[in-house]
Amino acid sequence: YEVEQGFLESHYFVEITKAEEEYVEHLRRESLARYGFVFGGDNIQRVGSKRSGTDFIDSKPAVRDTSFPATNAVELVKRVLEKKNKKVYPSPCILIVEVQPERPLAFSEWAKLVNEVYNLVNRDKFWATYLIDWSQNIVVQV
């Protein structure tokens, strides 16, 4: 009915991406798979040579301010939106950005996140933009 009445298109292109820290997220996943644990934060590096098989992933604990996960999520989402705004997508396009902060965010932190990135969404390019945290069952439209 909505398509017939012109409220919705019959087809949408969906772009799904993740707001993650470049150069460290894959090391976290690999450390978790190899050793069964990994510390959060970006204090992680590969030591040795993967090619020769002498490598190990060195992950060290870091102390963070309680506001860091929310502030970091804002910066990661901003980076993703800036990158996506430079690309060309078929129209209409829905953008879904997965966000997984280091700890669950409070409602007020999600509201602040949306407020901080709202103006970065290219509404001519994206029919709708959603921030999603699958682990917490949170979906927020920007």
C-alpha positions as CSV (number, residue, x, y, z in Angstrom):
1,Y,0.0,0.0,0.0
2,E,2.8,2.5,1.0
3,V,4.6,1.8,-2.3
4,E,1.4,2.2,-4.4
5,Q,0.5,5.5,-2.6
6,G,4.1,6.8,-3.2
7,F,5.1,6.9,0.5
8,L,7.9,4.3,0.0
9,E,10.1,3.3,-3.0
10,S,9.8,-0.3,-4.2
11,H,13.5,-0.9,-3.9
12,Y,16.3,0.5,-1.7
13,F,20.0,0.2,-1.7
14,V,21.3,-0.5,1.8
15,E,24.9,0.4,2.7
16,I,26.1,-1.3,6.0
17,T,29.3,-0.3,7.7
18,K,30.9,-0.3,11.1
19,A,32.4,2.5,13.1
20,E,35.6,1.0,14.3
21,E,39.1,2.0,15.2
22,E,41.2,1.4,12.1
23,Y,44.3,-0.7,12.5
24,V,43.4,-2.2,15.9
25,E,40.0,-3.8,15.6
26,H,41.3,-6.8,13.6
27,L,44.1,-7.2,16.2
28,R,41.5,-7.4,19.0
29,R,39.5,-10.1,17.1
30,E,42.6,-12.1,16.4
31,S,43.9,-11.8,20.0
32,L,40.5,-12.9,21.3
33,A,40.5,-15.9,18.9
34,R,44.1,-16.9,19.7
35,Y,44.4,-16.2,23.4
36,G,40.8,-16.1,24.6
37,F,41.0,-12.5,25.8
38,V,42.0,-9.0,24.8
39,F,42.1,-5.7,26.6
40,G,40.0,-2.8,25.3
41,G,41.4,0.4,24.0
42,D,44.0,1.0,21.3
43,N,47.0,-0.1,23.3
44,I,47.5,-3.2,21.2
45,Q,50.1,-4.2,18.6
46,R,51.5,-7.2,16.7
47,V,55.1,-8.1,17.8
48,G,57.2,-10.3,15.6
49,S,56.6,-11.5,12.1
50,K,53.3,-13.1,11.1
51,R,55.0,-14.5,7.9
52,S,57.6,-16.4,9.9
53,G,55.1,-17.5,12.6
54,T,56.9,-15.7,15.4
55,D,54.3,-13.1,16.0
56,F,52.1,-12.5,19.0
57,I,49.6,-9.8,19.8
58,D,50.6,-7.6,22.8
59,S,47.5,-6.1,24.4
60,K,47.9,-4.0,27.4
61,P,45.2,-2.6,29.8
62,A,44.5,1.1,29.7
63,V,42.7,3.3,32.1
64,R,40.0,5.5,30.5
65,D,37.8,8.3,31.7
66,T,34.2,7.2,32.1
67,S,33.1,9.5,29.2
68,F,35.7,8.0,26.8
69,P,33.5,5.3,25.2
70,A,30.8,7.9,24.3
71,T,33.3,10.5,23.1
72,N,35.2,7.8,21.1
73,A,31.9,6.6,19.5
74,V,31.2,10.1,18.3
75,E,34.6,10.4,16.7
76,L,34.3,7.0,15.0
77,V,30.8,7.7,13.6
78,K,32.0,11.1,12.4
79,R,34.9,9.5,10.5
80,V,32.5,6.9,8.9
81,L,30.0,9.6,7.8
82,E,32.8,11.8,6.3
83,K,34.1,8.8,4.4
84,K,30.6,7.7,3.2
85,N,29.8,11.3,2.1
86,K,32.6,11.1,-0.4
87,K,31.3,8.0,-2.2
88,V,28.5,7.7,-4.8
89,Y,25.5,5.4,-4.0
90,P,22.4,4.5,-6.0
91,S,19.3,6.3,-5.0
92,P,17.4,5.8,-2.7
93,C,20.0,4.6,-0.2
94,I,19.8,3.7,3.5
95,L,22.9,3.9,5.5
96,I,23.3,1.6,8.6
97,V,26.3,2.3,10.8
98,E,27.1,-0.3,13.5
99,V,28.5,1.2,16.6
100,Q,30.0,-0.9,19.4
101,P,31.3,1.3,22.2
102,E,33.6,-0.2,24.8
103,R,30.7,-0.2,27.3
104,P,26.9,0.1,26.8
105,L,26.0,3.8,26.4
106,A,23.3,5.5,28.5
107,F,20.3,7.0,26.7
108,S,21.7,10.5,27.2
109,E,25.0,9.4,25.6
110,W,23.1,8.1,22.5
111,A,21.2,11.4,22.3
112,K,24.5,13.3,22.5
113,L,25.9,11.0,19.8
114,V,23.0,11.6,17.4
115,N,23.2,15.4,18.1
116,E,26.9,15.5,17.4
117,V,26.7,13.7,14.1
118,Y,23.3,14.9,12.9
119,N,24.7,17.6,10.6
120,L,27.2,15.3,9.0
121,V,24.5,13.1,7.4
122,N,24.1,13.8,3.7
123,R,20.4,13.7,3.4
124,D,20.5,14.2,-0.4
125,K,22.6,11.0,-0.6
126,F,21.0,8.9,2.2
127,W,17.2,8.5,2.4
128,A,17.7,7.3,6.0
129,T,20.6,6.8,8.4
130,Y,20.6,4.5,11.4
131,L,23.1,3.9,14.2
132,I,22.9,0.4,15.5
133,D,24.4,-1.5,18.4
134,W,23.5,-5.1,17.8
135,S,24.8,-6.3,21.2
136,Q,22.4,-4.0,23.0
137,N,19.4,-4.1,20.6
138,I,19.6,-0.4,20.0
139,V,18.6,1.3,16.7
140,V,18.7,5.1,16.5
141,Q,17.7,7.1,13.5
142,V,19.9,10.1,12.8
